[in-house]
Amino acid sequence: MPFRYFIKNLLLPPGLFLLLIAFAWWLRSRRPRTARLLFVVGIAGLWAMSLPIVVQWSATAIESIPPLQQDQWATLAQRADAIVVLGSGRERKDPTWGRDIPTGVALERMRYAARLSKASGLPILTTGGLHYGEPPSEAAIMADSLRDDFAVPVRWQEGESRTTWENASMSAAILLPQGIKRVVVVTQAWHMPRSVWSFEKAGFTVVPAPVGFLSVDNARPFGGWTPEARAVWQSGLLLNEAAGLAGYRLFYQ
């Protein structure tokens, strides 16, 4: 697992652009024209990734599923039988809490799932496995936080999955035998198309409930044309998601 993530991070931007710059430096004496081209592409790629406006434009192409309307929350039980919250990593041994805690992205999903559960009465399943084989699972960490921080119990925990595909297939192994075939899926808007595709392939009818849209105007200074460190991270998320969606449709048909 660590090796797979290393290769992925190396081949996807910004790692790819850094490789191009390093390769340009290596070729600077032998092939100066090629080196200059690689250097320009690498720098231009890093610059584009750092612009919030590029994040907004890119997210528009990925975040194709609209948000769930608030007037639909109370009637969700007519369209679904359970809420599934997808994990998003963990912060290891946080000094403030003295234990592993959910990431900020996971908390955003959990907050929304808790609100939906309280409005609809639907039970919750958390899904997410171990990081590098170390307990607790993402599912368990989220379940504890939903109980302690949002006063919402979690009925099921799926704590073995490592990917979105496994989130879906392993959740299906828990829910489908109980006759639960309609689920509300809660995850980020940029992650929702791949999640819906995976859960439908696993045998579910999906009600998507996306959060955390990046395709909106967040009133950035100068219209989002000035570089921001956070934009690099967000661009990386979108690029990873685009590659993941293409890969899923290629390998999981």
Buried (B, 14 or more C-beta within 10 A) or exposed (E): EEEEEEEEBEEBBBBBBBBBBEBBEEBBEEEEEEBEBBBEBBBEBBEBBBBBBBBBEBBEEBBEBEBBEEEBBEEBBEBBBBBBBBBBBBBEEEEEEEEBBBBEBBBBBBBBBBBBBBBBEBBBBBBBBBBEEEEBBBBBBBBBBBEEBBEBEBBBBBBBBBBBBBBBBBBBEBBEEEEBBBBBBBBBBBBBBBBBBBBEBBEBEBBBBBBBBBBEEEEBEEEBEEBBEEBBEBBBBBBBBBEBBEEBEEEEE
